[in-house]
Amino acid sequence: QEIRTDSYSMSIGEWISLYEKEEIDIHPEFQRFFRWSDQQKSAFIESIVLGIPIPPIFVSQRDDGIWDVVDGLQRLSTIYEFVGILRLAAQDQKQSPLALQETNYLPSLDGKKWHDSNDPDNSLTQTQRLLIKRAKIAVNIVEKESDPMIKYELFQRLNTGGSIATPQEVRNCILLMLNKELYESMRSLADRESYKNCIALSERLYEEQYDMELVLKFIILFDQDIEKIKKMARLDVQEFLTNKMRYLALNKDLDISHIERAFDVTFNLLSETMADKSFKRYKSESDKFAGGFLPSLYEVVALGIGYNYQNPPPKDEISDRIKSIQSGSVYQQWSGGGTKAGRRWPHLIELGRKLFSPS
């Protein structure tokens, strides 16, 4: 893969001008995946005021000359929010200007805004604003002649493990760049009440976009050839999901209606029969379901019913079939905590397909 880059320093005033002229795209739809607190934003502005060097911004140059931000979204959006020009996803709305919080080295910044004519005492002075606008942030430009997939590779490498906490959050952003329509279809599936009733995730897992990761797993695996699944044992699962998502995003022949039908049949059936017990541990001694969401059960139950969606098992048999899973030898052998997903998938997915086949 060939990558061609250019780099130079730009003043913050120039970064502001680029945004005001809509010559740079910071992807406002990404904001939900970036979790800088007001304290982190204030610390970043403090760094600029103190003259601490800021890491470079990575952008890729589109065919129309517009810059797509690949790395540096939090930094730029913080500057734009502080200055009072940050646009929300709906282009006619702007984010309320950021009021700074007290910082370690400049506690006097507490409550300060960029400029508020109604509250000059809590506004930066003209001198302070000019000093900030003249501060430099380098830009690294991935030129349009580079391999077209380079910007997605860079986005993944530069953002994994940072303020975007999970691989799925990185995948969401890549998918938005590659195929917004597929992202919106996946988001629509994840927002189905029937689905949410069944997965019963914690608030933290929702924040980390785990619901979207489960949707992606369903899409990739529910009708995947079992021989191909058997070849996944040695793969890094997160890397596999990212690569398969890219393939789906670029696949012009993807039948999303087929996926939606399988998904809806699966989760409507489970919502009506099991609801939030669909993927929880079954305790035979008390005849009750308990605990949290189990990925291994999702792989058996959701993918098993999804595979058989055109002829699913009767509603009155769903509960008993799910109860039988955890006492079976295949599930017990391959669902242990130390078993990597790639190794357990062939066994658990095949188990689910057989278990939920028409009686």
DRENMITOR-681262 format. One record per residue (C-alpha): x, y, z; residue in three letters. Coordinates in steps of 0.2 Angstrom, whole numbers, padded with zeros to 4 digits, always signed. Layout:
! DRENMITOR-681262
XYZALA;...
END
This chain:
! DRENMITOR-681262
+0000+0000+0000GLN;+0007+0017-0005GLU;+0005+0032+0006ILE;+0010+0049+0000ARG;+0010+0063+0013THR;+0014+0081+0015ASP;+0015+0091+0032SER;+0017+0108+0038TYR;+0012+0119+0053SER;-0004+0129+0053MET;-0010+0142+0065SER;-0026+0139+0075ILE;-0033+0154+0067GLY;-0031+0145+0050GLU;-0039+0129+0057TRP;-0054+0140+0062ILE;-0055+0148+0045SER;-0055+0131+0036LEU;-0069+0126+0047TYR;-0079+0142+0044GLU;-0077+0140+0026LYS;-0082+0122+0026GLU;-0065+0116+0019GLU;-0063+0103+0032ILE;-0074+0089+0038ASP;-0073+0084+0056ILE;-0088+0072+0054HIS;-0100+0079+0067PRO;-0109+0062+0067GLU;-0093+0055+0075PHE;-0096+0065+0091GLN;-0106+0052+0100ARG;-0091+0041+0099PHE;-0079+0053+0107PHE;-0080+0056+0126ARG;-0069+0070+0131TRP;-0076+0078+0147SER;-0076+0097+0150ASP;-0061+0094+0161GLN;-0051+0086+0147GLN;-0057+0100+0135LYS;-0051+0113+0147SER;-0034+0105+0150ALA;-0032+0104+0131PHE;-0035+0123+0130ILE;-0024+0126+0144GLU;-0010+0117+0135SER;-0012+0129+0120ILE;-0011+0144+0132VAL;+0004+0137+0140LEU;+0013+0134+0123GLY;+0014+0115+0125ILE;+0017+0107+0108PRO;+0001+0099+0102ILE;+0002+0082+0092PRO;-0001+0084+0073PRO;-0018+0082+0065ILE;-0020+0069+0052PHE;-0031+0073+0037VAL;-0034+0065+0020SER;-0037+0075+0005GLN;-0053+0071-0004ARG;-0056+0072-0023ASP;-0065+0089-0020ASP;-0050+0096-0010GLY;-0059+0095+0006ILE;-0049+0088+0021TRP;-0057+0073+0030ASP;-0050+0073+0048VAL;-0042+0056+0051VAL;-0035+0059+0068ASP;-0038+0074+0079GLY;-0056+0076+0080LEU;-0057+0079+0099GLN;-0044+0092+0098ARG;-0052+0102+0083LEU;-0069+0100+0090SER;-0064+0107+0107THR;-0056+0122+0098ILE;-0072+0125+0088TYR;-0083+0122+0103GLU;-0073+0134+0113PHE;-0073+0148+0100VAL;-0092+0145+0098GLY;-0093+0139+0080ILE;-0095+0120+0082LEU;-0109+0113+0072ARG;-0120+0099+0077LEU;-0124+0084+0066ALA;-0139+0095+0060ALA;-0129+0109+0051GLN;-0141+0123+0056ASP;-0137+0120+0074GLN;-0122+0125+0084LYS;-0115+0118+0100GLN;-0116+0130+0115SER;-0099+0138+0118PRO;-0088+0129+0130LEU;-0085+0137+0147ALA;-0068+0132+0154LEU;-0066+0123+0171GLN;-0052+0126+0183GLU;-0035+0118+0177THR;-0020+0113+0186ASN;-0008+0127+0181TYR;-0021+0140+0176LEU;-0035+0140+0189PRO;-0040+0157+0183SER;-0047+0149+0167LEU;-0062+0143+0178ASP;-0078+0149+0170GLY;-0069+0158+0155LYS;-0077+0159+0138LYS;-0069+0164+0121TRP;-0079+0180+0120HIS;-0096+0184+0128ASP;-0101+0203+0126SER;-0113+0201+0140ASN;-0100+0194+0152ASP;-0083+0202+0148PRO;-0076+0198+0165ASP;-0078+0179+0161ASN;-0071+0181+0143SER;-0053+0180+0137LEU;-0045+0196+0133THR;-0041+0201+0115GLN;-0023+0198+0119THR;-0027+0180+0125GLN;-0038+0176+0110ARG;-0024+0182+0098LEU;-0011+0172+0106LEU;-0022+0156+0105ILE;-0026+0160+0086LYS;-0007+0162+0083ARG;-0002+0145+0091ALA;+0003+0132+0079LYS;-0004+0114+0076ILE;+0005+0104+0063ALA;-0005+0094+0049VAL;+0000+0078+0041ASN;-0010+0077+0024ILE;-0013+0060+0016VAL;-0014+0065-0002GLU;-0028+0059-0013LYS;-0015+0049-0024GLU;-0012+0037-0010SER;-0020+0020-0009ASP;-0039+0024-0006PRO;-0040+0012+0009MET;-0025+0020+0018ILE;-0036+0033+0027LYS;-0046+0019+0035TYR;-0030+0010+0040GLU;-0024+0026+0048LEU;-0040+0030+0057PHE;-0040+0013+0064GLN;-0022+0013+0070ARG;-0022+0031+0076LEU;-0038+0030+0086ASN;-0038+0012+0093THR;-0034+0013+0112GLY;-0036+0032+0114GLY;-0052+0041+0119SER;-0062+0030+0107ILE;-0061+0016+0120ALA;-0067+0001+0110THR;-0064-0007+0093PRO;-0083-0006+0088GLN;-0082+0013+0091GLU;-0068+0014+0078VAL;-0078+0003+0067ARG;-0093+0014+0068ASN;-0083+0029+0062CYS;-0075+0019+0048ILE;-0092+0013+0042LEU;-0099+0030+0042LEU;-0085+0036+0031MET;-0086+0020+0019LEU;-0105+0017+0019ASN;-0117+0029+0029LYS;-0132+0019+0022GLU;-0126+0003+0030LEU;-0121+0011+0046TYR;-0139+0018+0047GLU;-0146+0001+0043SER;-0136-0007+0057MET;-0141+0007+0069ARG;-0159+0004+0065SER;-0157-0014+0069LEU;-0148-0010+0086ALA;-0163+0002+0090ASP;-0176-0011+0088ARG;-0186-0013+0104GLU;-0187-0032+0102SER;-0168-0033+0101TYR;-0165-0022+0116LYS;-0177-0032+0126ASN;-0167-0047+0123CYS;-0149-0042+0125ILE;-0152-0032+0141ALA;-0135-0024+0141LEU;-0128-0012+0155SER;-0127+0006+0152GLU;-0108+0005+0150ARG;-0109-0008+0136LEU;-0122+0003+0127TYR;-0110+0018+0128GLU;-0096+0007+0121GLU;-0107+0002+0106GLN;-0107-0016+0111TYR;-0125-0017+0105ASP;-0118-0012+0087MET;-0104-0025+0089GLU;-0118-0039+0092LEU;-0127-0033+0077VAL;-0112-0034+0066LEU;-0108-0052+0072LYS;-0126-0057+0068PHE;-0124-0049+0050ILE;-0107-0058+0047ILE;-0111-0075+0055LEU;-0129-0079+0054PHE;-0128-0087+0037ASP;-0109-0089+0034GLN;-0104-0105+0027ASP;-0099-0116+0042ILE;-0082-0122+0033GLU;-0077-0104+0032LYS;-0081-0101+0051ILE;-0070-0116+0055LYS;-0055-0107+0047LYS;-0057-0093+0059MET;-0050-0102+0074ALA;-0033-0093+0073ARG;-0039-0076+0068LEU;-0040-0061+0079ASP;-0058-0058+0081VAL;-0058-0039+0082GLN;-0047-0038+0066GLU;-0059-0051+0058PHE;-0074-0041+0062LEU;-0066-0025+0055THR;-0061-0033+0039ASN;-0078-0041+0036LYS;-0087-0025+0040MET;-0076-0016+0027ARG;-0080-0029+0014TYR;-0099-0028+0018LEU;-0097-0009+0016ALA;-0090-0010-0001LEU;-0101-0024-0007ASN;-0113-0016-0020LYS;-0123-0033-0020ASP;-0126-0034-0001LEU;-0144-0039+0002ASP;-0149-0029+0017ILE;-0167-0034+0016SER;-0162-0052+0019HIS;-0152-0047+0034ILE;-0166-0037+0041GLU;-0179-0051+0039ARG;-0168-0064+0048ALA;-0164-0051+0062PHE;-0182-0047+0064ASP;-0188-0065+0064VAL;-0175-0069+0077THR;-0178-0055+0089PHE;-0196-0054+0088ASN;-0197-0073+0092LEU;-0185-0071+0106LEU;-0193-0055+0113SER;-0210-0063+0113GLU;-0204-0079+0122THR;-0189-0075+0132MET;-0186-0056+0133ALA;-0171-0052+0144ASP;-0169-0070+0148LYS;-0163-0074+0130SER;-0145-0074+0134PHE;-0143-0077+0152LYS;-0137-0092+0162ARG;-0150-0105+0166TYR;-0150-0113+0183LYS;-0159-0129+0182SER;-0159-0132+0201GLU;-0170-0116+0203SER;-0178-0116+0185ASP;-0172-0098+0184LYS;-0162-0087+0172PHE;-0149-0076+0181ALA;-0134-0065+0178GLY;-0129-0054+0164GLY;-0127-0056+0145PHE;-0117-0071+0139LEU;-0109-0069+0122PRO;-0108-0088+0120SER;-0126-0090+0122LEU;-0129-0076+0109TYR;-0119-0086+0097GLU;-0129-0102+0099VAL;-0146-0094+0101VAL;-0147-0078+0090ALA;-0136-0085+0076LEU;-0145-0102+0077GLY;-0162-0095+0075ILE;-0156-0082+0062GLY;-0149-0096+0051TYR;-0166-0105+0052ASN;-0177-0089+0051TYR;-0186-0094+0035GLN;-0193-0109+0045ASN;-0190-0106+0064PRO;-0195-0117+0078PRO;-0212-0115+0086PRO;-0213-0102+0100LYS;-0218-0115+0113ASP;-0202-0124+0111GLU;-0190-0110+0112ILE;-0188-0109+0131SER;-0185-0128+0132ASP;-0172-0128+0118ARG;-0163-0113+0126ILE;-0163-0122+0143LYS;-0155-0137+0136SER;-0140-0128+0129ILE;-0130-0126+0145GLN;-0131-0144+0150SER;-0125-0151+0133GLY;-0107-0157+0131SER;-0103-0146+0116VAL;-0108-0130+0125TYR;-0099-0135+0141GLN;-0083-0139+0131GLN;-0082-0123+0121TRP;-0090-0109+0131SER;-0077-0107+0145GLY;-0070-0090+0149GLY;-0053-0095+0142GLY;-0059-0100+0125THR;-0056-0087+0112LYS;-0071-0082+0101ALA;-0063-0088+0085GLY;-0060-0106+0092ARG;-0078-0107+0100ARG;-0088-0100+0085TRP;-0087-0116+0074PRO;-0094-0127+0088HIS;-0107-0115+0095LEU;-0113-0109+0079ILE;-0115-0126+0072GLU;-0124-0131+0088LEU;-0136-0117+0087GLY;-0140-0121+0069ARG;-0144-0139+0073LYS;-0154-0135+0089LEU;-0165-0122+0081PHE;-0168-0131+0065SER;-0186-0136+0061PRO;-0193-0150+0072SER;
END
